[in-house]
Amino acid sequence: MSAGGITDPQRLRRAATTAVFLGPAVVLLGVWVVYPTLRTIVRSFFDRDGATFVGLENYEAIFTTDTLVTALQNNALWVAVVPAFITAIGLIFAVLTERIRWQVAFRTAVFMPMAISLFAAGVIWRIMLDQDPERGAVNASIVAVKDALAPAGVLEQGQASTPQLEGSPERGFVLRTPVRAGDQALLGLTAIPPAQVPPDAEQAATPRAGPQEITGTVWRDFKPGGGEPGRVEPEELGIPGATVELRDPGGGVTATATTEADGGFRFDDVGGGTYRVALAQETFATTNSGVSWLGPKLITPSVMLAYIWVWAGFSMVIIAAGLSSISREVLEAARTDGATEGQVFRRVTAPMLAPVLSVVFITMIINVLKVFDIILSVAPASSQDDANVIALAMWRTSFGGVNDFGLGSAIAVFLLLLVLPVLALNIRRFRREV
């Protein structure tokens, strides 16, 4: 027969060779991709048990169930923010590290998170973002800065033990009775839990006042077994570190003092006239605590931060590879023509890197649409509904205890429909470049 006939030996050999090489791949794709996809599409039209055909009810539930609507909104936020941030950070790192001698060490450190799984990275960030400053590194840094700028007070709460002392922890306390040089001012407080008394507190005592002095005591006016309010008695502890103000009749502060371990304080060289003694509100400044990064309001930005930390290295390496392929003559020609480094970057480097940037950006969009494990490991159970995304919603609906495989299949199909246009765009771009 002719060379183009069906029984052409050469054509048969080519077909056999193709079948040998592609056959296993086709079988695996059919078993692990095509069949599960078709089965999931069919399953999405049935109820949770798969016994009753429900039509499009499962797809309608995606847009009417509160947790699933939250997942859609969060995914939209992820797509709008994360790919752009990862691409921009990778571009900045690649450009800034191009001329430094230790670029290999820096790029290795930035790329290192890619060596671990997203779930493990999520565990790391779960610990780092813990609200307790003694555990979470991020909050430990924040609290250290806050303590340096605005130290916490020695007490968290307290009330006046006698009517002679008026005020509140929010405003501070003022002694009603005016004092003169040589007088003593007693500022007794109650409603202070024993655990909140400073650990260096000693038995309360009132210093003796000299002719030109005003002294006094700030103490916990509580004696086990009873006692007389407004009187310093044995077994009553002073409040060290409290801020006491001496005010003139107009309310202006003329002097301040800090109480000793026994709660005593002293104002020296007091002039004539009357004064008011006040316990400043700084004494009750609230204790600096960490930010609730894992709470409902900040959980989504927190997970995004962890995700960007992992993928910034990938973006940097890909962009750095594209940057190294740019002709140096073109860059030097632009500089010779008088272009600044900023102009060279905006008008030469960035446009020539556009194909590489698009690869990174589109890849990140696909990954973000499928983000799952890092949210599961970072977000506590109490805030997973607020951090929910489509892939996580699919898993929780199908295997997280709900066991609604019909709705879970519908979510999976919906996610596939979201990814397909991006994949098609990527394939089209590859073909155009080839």
GURO-960754 format. One record per residue (C-alpha): residue in one letter; z, x negated, y negated. Coordinates in steps of 0.5 Angstrom, whole numbers, plus 2048, in hexadecimal, padded with zeros to 3 digits. Example, Ala and Ser with C-alpha at 12.3 -4.5 7.8 and 13.67 -1.06 7.14 Angstrom:
GURO-960754
+---------+-----+-----+-----+
: residuo :  c3 :  c1 :  c2 :
+---------+-----+-----+-----+
:       A : 810 : 7E7 : 809 :
:       S : 80E : 7E5 : 802 :
+---------+-----+-----+-----+
end
This chain:
GURO-960754
+---------+-----+-----+-----+
: residuo :  c3 :  c1 :  c2 :
+---------+-----+-----+-----+
:       M : 800 : 800 : 800 :
:       S : 800 : 7FE : 7F9 :
:       A : 805 : 7FA : 7F5 :
:       G : 808 : 800 : 7F2 :
:       G : 808 : 804 : 7F8 :
:       I : 80F : 806 : 7FB :
:       T : 80E : 802 : 801 :
:       D : 80D : 7FC : 7FD :
:       P : 812 : 7F6 : 800 :
:       Q : 814 : 7F3 : 7FA :
:       R : 816 : 7FA : 7F7 :
:       L : 81A : 7FC : 7FC :
:       R : 81D : 7F5 : 7FC :
:       R : 81F : 7F6 : 7F5 :
:       A : 822 : 7FD : 7F6 :
:       A : 826 : 7FA : 7FC :
:       T : 829 : 7F4 : 7F8 :
:       T : 82A : 7F9 : 7F2 :
:       A : 82E : 7FE : 7F7 :
:       V : 832 : 7F8 : 7FA :
:       F : 834 : 7F6 : 7F3 :
:       L : 835 : 7FD : 7F0 :
:       G : 837 : 801 : 7F6 :
:       P : 83F : 7FF : 7F6 :
:       A : 83F : 800 : 7EE :
:       V : 83C : 807 : 7EF :
:       V : 841 : 809 : 7F4 :
:       L : 847 : 806 : 7F1 :
:       L : 845 : 80A : 7EA :
:       G : 843 : 810 : 7EE :
:       V : 84A : 810 : 7F1 :
:       W : 84F : 80E : 7EC :
:       V : 84B : 810 : 7E5 :
:       V : 846 : 816 : 7E7 :
:       Y : 849 : 81A : 7EC :
:       P : 850 : 81A : 7E8 :
:       T : 84D : 81B : 7E2 :
:       L : 849 : 821 : 7E4 :
:       R : 84F : 824 : 7E8 :
:       T : 853 : 823 : 7E2 :
:       I : 84E : 827 : 7DE :
:       V : 84E : 82D : 7E3 :
:       R : 856 : 82D : 7E4 :
:       S : 857 : 82E : 7DC :
:       F : 854 : 835 : 7DD :
:       F : 85A : 837 : 7E2 :
:       D : 861 : 838 : 7E1 :
:       R : 867 : 833 : 7E2 :
:       D : 866 : 835 : 7EA :
:       G : 85F : 834 : 7EA :
:       A : 85F : 83B : 7EE :
:       T : 85C : 840 : 7E8 :
:       F : 856 : 83F : 7E3 :
:       V : 859 : 83F : 7DC :
:       G : 852 : 83D : 7D8 :
:       L : 853 : 83A : 7D2 :
:       E : 85B : 83B : 7D1 :
:       N : 85D : 834 : 7D2 :
:       Y : 858 : 832 : 7CD :
:       E : 85B : 837 : 7C8 :
:       A : 862 : 835 : 7CA :
:       I : 860 : 82E : 7C7 :
:       F : 860 : 830 : 7C0 :
:       T : 865 : 836 : 7C0 :
:       T : 86B : 832 : 7C4 :
:       D : 870 : 82F : 7BF :
:       T : 871 : 828 : 7C2 :
:       L : 869 : 827 : 7C4 :
:       V : 867 : 829 : 7BD :
:       T : 86C : 823 : 7BB :
:       A : 869 : 81F : 7C0 :
:       L : 862 : 820 : 7BC :
:       Q : 865 : 81F : 7B5 :
:       N : 868 : 818 : 7B8 :
:       N : 861 : 816 : 7BB :
:       A : 85D : 818 : 7B5 :
:       L : 863 : 813 : 7B1 :
:       W : 862 : 80E : 7B6 :
:       V : 85A : 80E : 7B5 :
:       A : 85B : 80E : 7AE :
:       V : 860 : 808 : 7AD :
:       V : 860 : 803 : 7B3 :
:       P : 859 : 801 : 7B4 :
:       A : 858 : 7FF : 7AD :
:       F : 85F : 7FC : 7AD :
:       I : 85D : 7F8 : 7B3 :
:       T : 856 : 7F6 : 7B1 :
:       A : 859 : 7F4 : 7AA :
:       I : 85F : 7F0 : 7AC :
:       G : 85A : 7EC : 7B1 :
:       L : 855 : 7EB : 7AC :
:       I : 85B : 7E8 : 7A7 :
:       F : 85E : 7E4 : 7AD :
:       A : 857 : 7E1 : 7AF :
:       V : 855 : 7DF : 7A8 :
:       L : 85B : 7DC : 7A5 :
:       T : 85C : 7D8 : 7AC :
:       E : 855 : 7D5 : 7AC :
:       R : 857 : 7CF : 7A8 :
:       I : 85E : 7CD : 7AA :
:       R : 860 : 7C8 : 7AF :
:       W : 864 : 7CC : 7B3 :
:       Q : 860 : 7D2 : 7B4 :
:       V : 860 : 7D1 : 7BB :
:       A : 868 : 7D2 : 7BC :
:       F : 867 : 7D8 : 7B7 :
:       R : 862 : 7DB : 7BA :
:       T : 865 : 7DA : 7C1 :
:       A : 86C : 7DD : 7BE :
:       V : 868 : 7E3 : 7BB :
:       F : 864 : 7E4 : 7C2 :
:       M : 86A : 7E4 : 7C6 :
:       P : 86C : 7EB : 7C6 :
:       M : 866 : 7ED : 7CA :
:       A : 868 : 7E9 : 7D0 :
:       I : 86D : 7EE : 7D1 :
:       S : 86C : 7F5 : 7D3 :
:       L : 86D : 7FB : 7CD :
:       F : 873 : 7FE : 7D1 :
:       A : 876 : 7F7 : 7D1 :
:       A : 875 : 7F6 : 7C9 :
:       G : 877 : 7FD : 7C8 :
:       V : 87E : 7FB : 7CC :
:       I : 87F : 7F5 : 7C7 :
:       W : 87D : 7FA : 7C1 :
:       R : 882 : 7FF : 7C3 :
:       I : 888 : 7FA : 7C3 :
:       M : 886 : 7F7 : 7BD :
:       L : 885 : 7FE : 7B9 :
:       D : 88C : 800 : 7BC :
:       Q : 890 : 803 : 7B6 :
:       D : 897 : 7FF : 7B8 :
:       P : 896 : 7F9 : 7B4 :
:       E : 89A : 7F5 : 7B9 :
:       R : 894 : 7F6 : 7BE :
:       G : 88E : 7F8 : 7BA :
:       A : 88B : 7F1 : 7B7 :
:       V : 887 : 7F5 : 7B1 :
:       N : 88D : 7F9 : 7AF :
:       A : 892 : 7F3 : 7AF :
:       S : 88D : 7F0 : 7AA :
:       I : 88D : 7F6 : 7A6 :
:       V : 895 : 7F7 : 7A6 :
:       A : 896 : 7EF : 7A5 :
:       V : 891 : 7F0 : 79E :
:       K : 895 : 7F7 : 79C :
:       D : 89C : 7F3 : 79D :
:       A : 89A : 7EE : 799 :
:       L : 897 : 7F2 : 793 :
:       A : 89C : 7F8 : 794 :
:       P : 8A2 : 7F6 : 798 :
:       A : 8A6 : 7FC : 79C :
:       G : 8AD : 7FE : 79A :
:       V : 8B3 : 7FD : 79E :
:       L : 8B4 : 804 : 79F :
:       E : 8B0 : 80A : 7A1 :
:       Q : 8B4 : 80F : 79F :
:       G : 8BB : 811 : 79C :
:       Q : 8BF : 816 : 798 :
:       A : 8C4 : 816 : 793 :
:       S : 8CB : 816 : 796 :
:       T : 8CF : 819 : 790 :
:       P : 8CC : 81E : 78A :
:       Q : 8CD : 818 : 786 :
:       L : 8C7 : 815 : 788 :
:       E : 8C1 : 819 : 787 :
:       G : 8B9 : 818 : 789 :
:       S : 8B5 : 817 : 78F :
:       P : 8B2 : 811 : 793 :
:       E : 8AB : 813 : 790 :
:       R : 8AE : 813 : 789 :
:       G : 8B4 : 80E : 78A :
:       F : 8BB : 810 : 789 :
:       V : 8BF : 80F : 782 :
:       L : 8C7 : 80F : 781 :
:       R : 8C9 : 815 : 77C :
:       T : 8CF : 812 : 779 :
:       P : 8CD : 80C : 774 :
:       V : 8D0 : 806 : 775 :
:       R : 8D2 : 800 : 770 :
:       A : 8D3 : 7F9 : 771 :
:       G : 8D9 : 7F8 : 775 :
:       D : 8D8 : 7FE : 77A :
:       Q : 8D6 : 7FF : 781 :
:       A : 8D0 : 803 : 783 :
:       L : 8D1 : 806 : 78A :
:       L : 8CA : 809 : 78D :
:       G : 8CC : 80C : 794 :
:       L : 8C6 : 80E : 799 :
:       T : 8C6 : 812 : 79F :
:       A : 8C1 : 815 : 7A4 :
:       I : 8BF : 80E : 7A6 :
:       P : 8BE : 80D : 7AD :
:       P : 8C1 : 807 : 7B0 :
:       A : 8BB : 804 : 7B2 :
:       Q : 8B8 : 804 : 7AB :
:       V : 8BE : 800 : 7A8 :
:       P : 8BC : 7F9 : 7A7 :
:       P : 8BE : 7F4 : 7AD :
:       D : 8C2 : 7EF : 7A8 :
:       A : 8C6 : 7F5 : 7A5 :
:       E : 8CD : 7F3 : 7A4 :
:       Q : 8D4 : 7F7 : 7A3 :
:       A : 8D3 : 7FA : 79C :
:       A : 8D7 : 7F7 : 796 :
:       T : 8D7 : 7F8 : 78F :
:       P : 8D7 : 7F1 : 78B :
:       R : 8DC : 7F1 : 785 :
:       A : 8D9 : 7F2 : 77E :
:       G : 8DA : 7ED : 778 :
:       P : 8DB : 7EF : 771 :
:       Q : 8D3 : 7EE : 770 :
:       E : 8D1 : 7F1 : 777 :
:       I : 8CF : 7F7 : 77A :
:       T : 8D0 : 7F7 : 782 :
:       G : 8CF : 7FC : 788 :
:       T : 8CE : 7FD : 78F :
:       V : 8C8 : 801 : 793 :
:       W : 8CA : 803 : 799 :
:       R : 8CA : 807 : 79F :
:       D : 8CF : 80C : 79E :
:       F : 8D1 : 80E : 7A5 :
:       K : 8D7 : 80C : 7A9 :
:       P : 8D7 : 80E : 7B0 :
:       G : 8DD : 813 : 7B1 :
:       G : 8DD : 815 : 7AA :
:       G : 8DE : 813 : 7A3 :
:       E : 8DE : 814 : 79C :
:       P : 8D7 : 815 : 798 :
:       G : 8D6 : 810 : 792 :
:       R : 8DB : 80B : 794 :
:       V : 8DA : 804 : 798 :
:       E : 8DE : 804 : 79E :
:       P : 8DE : 800 : 7A4 :
:       E : 8D9 : 800 : 7AA :
:       E : 8D4 : 803 : 7A4 :
:       L : 8CE : 7FE : 7A3 :
:       G : 8CB : 7FB : 79D :
:       I : 8C3 : 7FC : 79C :
:       P : 8C0 : 7F5 : 79A :
:       G : 8BA : 7F4 : 797 :
:       A : 8BA : 7FB : 793 :
:       T : 8B7 : 7FA : 78C :
:       V : 8BC : 7FD : 786 :
:       E : 8BA : 7FE : 77F :
:       L : 8BF : 7FE : 779 :
:       R : 8BC : 803 : 774 :
:       D : 8BD : 804 : 76C :
:       P : 8BF : 80B : 76A :
:       G : 8B7 : 80C : 768 :
:       G : 8B6 : 80B : 770 :
:       G : 8B3 : 804 : 76F :
:       V : 8B4 : 7FF : 774 :
:       T : 8B8 : 7F9 : 771 :
:       A : 8BA : 7F5 : 777 :
:       T : 8B9 : 7F5 : 77F :
:       A : 8BD : 7F2 : 785 :
:       T : 8BC : 7F2 : 78C :
:       T : 8C2 : 7F4 : 791 :
:       E : 8C5 : 7EF : 795 :
:       A : 8C7 : 7EF : 79D :
:       D : 8CD : 7F3 : 79B :
:       G : 8C9 : 7F8 : 796 :
:       G : 8CC : 7F5 : 790 :
:       F : 8C8 : 7F3 : 78A :
:       R : 8CA : 7F1 : 783 :
:       F : 8C7 : 7F1 : 77C :
:       D : 8C9 : 7EB : 777 :
:       D : 8CA : 7EB : 770 :
:       V : 8CA : 7F2 : 76E :
:       G : 8CA : 7F4 : 767 :
:       G : 8CE : 7FA : 764 :
:       G : 8CC : 801 : 765 :
:       T : 8CB : 805 : 76B :
:       Y : 8C6 : 805 : 771 :
:       R : 8C4 : 808 : 777 :
:       V : 8C4 : 805 : 77D :
:       A : 8BE : 807 : 782 :
:       L : 8BB : 806 : 789 :
:       A : 8B4 : 804 : 788 :
:       Q : 8AF : 808 : 78C :
:       E : 8AC : 801 : 78F :
:       T : 8B2 : 801 : 793 :
:       F : 8AF : 807 : 797 :
:       A : 8A8 : 805 : 797 :
:       T : 8A5 : 807 : 79D :
:       T : 8A3 : 802 : 7A3 :
:       N : 89C : 800 : 7A3 :
:       S : 899 : 802 : 7AA :
:       G : 892 : 801 : 7AD :
:       V : 88C : 805 : 7AC :
:       S : 88B : 80A : 7B1 :
:       W : 884 : 808 : 7B3 :
:       L : 884 : 80B : 7B9 :
:       G : 886 : 812 : 7B6 :
:       P : 881 : 818 : 7B5 :
:       K : 87E : 816 : 7AF :
:       L : 87D : 80F : 7B0 :
:       I : 87B : 80E : 7B7 :
:       T : 873 : 80F : 7B6 :
:       P : 873 : 809 : 7B1 :
:       S : 878 : 805 : 7B5 :
:       V : 873 : 806 : 7BB :
:       M : 86D : 804 : 7B7 :
:       L : 870 : 7FE : 7B5 :
:       A : 872 : 7FB : 7BC :
:       Y : 86B : 7FD : 7BE :
:       I : 868 : 7F9 : 7B8 :
:       W : 86C : 7F3 : 7BA :
:       V : 869 : 7F3 : 7C1 :
:       W : 862 : 7F4 : 7BF :
:       A : 862 : 7F0 : 7B9 :
:       G : 861 : 7E9 : 7BD :
:       F : 85B : 7EC : 7C0 :
:       S : 857 : 7EE : 7BA :
:       M : 859 : 7E7 : 7B7 :
:       V : 856 : 7E4 : 7BD :
:       I : 84F : 7E8 : 7BD :
:       I : 84E : 7E7 : 7B6 :
:       A : 850 : 7E0 : 7B6 :
:       A : 84A : 7DF : 7BB :
:       G : 845 : 7E3 : 7B6 :
:       L : 848 : 7DF : 7B0 :
:       S : 846 : 7D8 : 7B4 :
:       S : 83F : 7DA : 7B5 :
:       I : 83E : 7DB : 7AE :
:       S : 839 : 7D6 : 7AB :
:       R : 83D : 7D1 : 7A6 :
:       E : 837 : 7D0 : 7A2 :
:       V : 837 : 7D7 : 7A0 :
:       L : 83E : 7D7 : 79E :
:       E : 83D : 7D0 : 79A :
:       A : 837 : 7D2 : 797 :
:       A : 83B : 7D8 : 794 :
:       R : 841 : 7D3 : 792 :
:       T : 83B : 7CF : 78E :
:       D : 839 : 7D5 : 78B :
:       G : 83F : 7D6 : 787 :
:       A : 842 : 7DB : 78C :
:       T : 84A : 7DB : 78C :
:       E : 84D : 7DC : 793 :
:       G : 84F : 7E3 : 792 :
:       Q : 847 : 7E4 : 791 :
:       V : 845 : 7E0 : 797 :
:       F : 84A : 7E4 : 79B :
:       R : 847 : 7EB : 798 :
:       R : 840 : 7EA : 797 :
:       V : 83E : 7E5 : 79D :
:       T : 844 : 7E4 : 7A2 :
:       A : 846 : 7EC : 7A3 :
:       P : 83E : 7EE : 7A3 :
:       M : 83C : 7E9 : 7A8 :
:       L : 843 : 7EB : 7AD :
:       A : 841 : 7F2 : 7AC :
:       P : 83E : 7F3 : 7B4 :
:       V : 845 : 7EF : 7B6 :
:       L : 849 : 7F4 : 7B2 :
:       S : 846 : 7FA : 7B5 :
:       V : 847 : 7F8 : 7BC :
:       V : 84E : 7F7 : 7BA :
:       F : 84F : 7FD : 7B6 :
:       I : 84B : 802 : 7BC :
:       T : 84F : 7FE : 7C1 :
:       M : 856 : 800 : 7BE :
:       I : 853 : 807 : 7BD :
:       I : 852 : 808 : 7C4 :
:       N : 859 : 805 : 7C6 :
:       V : 85D : 809 : 7C1 :
:       L : 85A : 80F : 7C4 :
:       K : 85D : 80D : 7CA :
:       V : 863 : 80A : 7C8 :
:       F : 869 : 80C : 7CD :
:       D : 86E : 807 : 7D0 :
:       I : 870 : 804 : 7C9 :
:       I : 872 : 80B : 7C7 :
:       L : 876 : 80C : 7CD :
:       S : 87A : 806 : 7CD :
:       V : 87C : 806 : 7C6 :
:       A : 87D : 80D : 7C4 :
:       P : 884 : 810 : 7C7 :
:       A : 884 : 816 : 7CA :
:       S : 887 : 81A : 7C4 :
:       S : 881 : 818 : 7C0 :
:       Q : 87B : 818 : 7C5 :
:       D : 879 : 81F : 7C2 :
:       D : 878 : 81C : 7BB :
:       A : 874 : 816 : 7BE :
:       N : 870 : 819 : 7C3 :
:       V : 868 : 818 : 7C3 :
:       I : 863 : 81B : 7C8 :
:       A : 863 : 816 : 7CE :
:       L : 86B : 816 : 7CE :
:       A : 86B : 81E : 7CD :
:       M : 866 : 81E : 7D3 :
:       W : 86B : 81A : 7D7 :
:       R : 871 : 81E : 7D5 :
:       T : 86D : 824 : 7D7 :
:       S : 86B : 822 : 7DE :
:       F : 870 : 81E : 7E0 :
:       G : 876 : 81E : 7DB :
:       G : 879 : 824 : 7DE :
:       V : 875 : 829 : 7DC :
:       N : 870 : 829 : 7E2 :
:       D : 86B : 82D : 7DE :
:       F : 865 : 829 : 7E1 :
:       G : 860 : 82F : 7DE :
:       L : 862 : 82D : 7D7 :
:       G : 863 : 826 : 7D9 :
:       S : 85C : 826 : 7DB :
:       A : 859 : 829 : 7D5 :
:       I : 85D : 824 : 7D0 :
:       A : 859 : 81E : 7D5 :
:       V : 852 : 822 : 7D4 :
:       F : 854 : 822 : 7CC :
:       L : 856 : 81B : 7CC :
:       L : 84F : 819 : 7CF :
:       L : 84B : 81D : 7CA :
:       L : 84E : 81A : 7C5 :
:       V : 84D : 813 : 7C8 :
:       L : 846 : 814 : 7CA :
:       P : 843 : 814 : 7C3 :
:       V : 846 : 80D : 7C1 :
:       L : 843 : 80B : 7C8 :
:       A : 83D : 80D : 7C6 :
:       L : 83D : 80A : 7BF :
:       N : 83F : 803 : 7C2 :
:       I : 839 : 803 : 7C8 :
:       R : 834 : 805 : 7C2 :
:       R : 837 : 7FF : 7BE :
:       F : 836 : 7FB : 7C4 :
:       R : 82F : 7FD : 7C5 :
:       R : 82D : 7FC : 7BE :
:       E : 830 : 7F5 : 7BE :
:       V : 82C : 7F3 : 7C4 :
+---------+-----+-----+-----+
end
